[in-house]
Amino acid sequence: MADDDLIELKFRLFDGTDIGPNKYDPSTAVGSLKESILARWPAGKQIVPKTINDLKLINAGRILENNRTLAESRVPVGELPGGVITMHVVVRPPAIDKSNEKQLANASKINRCSCSIL
C-alpha cells in the first residue's frame, strides 16, 4: 500500500493532550485503534481506561463503532493531503461509590469535555 493511502491520525484526550500522530491503513478496525491508544496511554493520568470498551472515539461528531474499519466509518481517506485528522477520545468514567460524595464531585469536574469546530 502506498504511503499516500494511509490515514494520519492523532487522538486528543479529555485534558487536551494528544497521542500521535501516526499513520493507519484505511482497513484498520476502530477496535484496533483503541487497543493502540490503550497501549500508548500517557502515564500519570488521573483517569486510565482498562479496556477498549472504556473508550469512545469521536470523529466529525460521530462515535465510531469497534467492529468497523476507518474506511467504513467514512473517515476521509486522501482528502487532506499532508493533513492530520484529530479524533477525540472520551473515557467512560469508572463506577463510583455513591456513598463517597467528594469522589463524585471530583469526577464531575474531571469528565468535562469540549469540542471546537474550526
N, C-alpha and C positions, 0 to 999 in steps of 0.2 A: 504494500500500500504506500502510495506517495505521501510524503510529509505534508503536502498541501491538503490532503483529505482528512487529516487529523483535526480534532476539535480541541482548542486550547481553553482550559477551564481553570478558574480559581474558585475557592469556596470561602465565602465570607461568614464568619462565625458571629454569634449574638453580640459579642463585645467589640466588633469591628476589625478583629484580626483576620488574616487570610491564611488559608492553606493553598499552596500552589503559587503560580500557575504550573500546570502540567498538560501534556497533550494526550488525548484519548482517541481511540478508534470509534467511529460512529456506531459500531455494533456492540460497544461496551454496555453491559446491563447497568441500570441505576443501582441495583444491589451491590454490584462490584465497586462502583464509585463510593458507596457508603462504607464498604469494607476498607477501601483505601483511606478514606477520611478517618475512620476509627484508628487505623494503624499509624497515622501521622498526626493524631490529636495532640496539640501542644501540652506539655507538662505544666502543672501548676494552675490549671483552670479550676474554678470552683465547681463547675458543672461538667461531669465527664459521662458521656454516653457509654452504656455497657454493651449494647448490641445494635445492629443496623436498624432494628425496629424503633430504637430511641431517637433516630434521626429522621428529619424530613428535609428533602432537597426541594427548593423552590426556584423555578426559572420562569421569568416573564409572568409572575403572578400565579403560576400553576404548580401544584405539588406533583412531583414526579413519582411514578409507581416503580417499586423494586424490580418487578418482573419485565419491565420494558427496557428497550435499548435507548441510547441517546437519539438515534435516528427516528425511532417510533415515537419518542417523546417530543418530536418536532423541534429539537434543539437545532438552531441554524448551522448548517454544515457549509463552510466555504463562503458564507455571506459576509463575513467580517474578515477580509484578508488582513492577516497580521494582528487581528483583534483578539482580545481575551474575553470570554464570556464569564461573567460573575454569577454564581449560583449562591443563594442564601441557604444556610444550614440552621435549622431550628431543632433544638434538643427538647424532647419531651421531658418535662420536669419529673424528678423521682417522686415516688409515693411519699407523702409527708404525714407524719404522725399528727393527727388532728389536735391532740392534747398539748402540743408544743406550739403555742401561738407565735412566739418570737421567730421560730424557724419558718412558719407560714408567712409571716410579714416580710421576712428577708427574701423568701423565694419569689414573692410577687414583685419585688423590686428588681431582682436579678433577671427574671424571664421577660423583660420588656424587649421588644424588637421593633425596629422601624425600617422602612424601605423608602428610598428616594428614587424616583424615576427621572432620569436626566434626558 
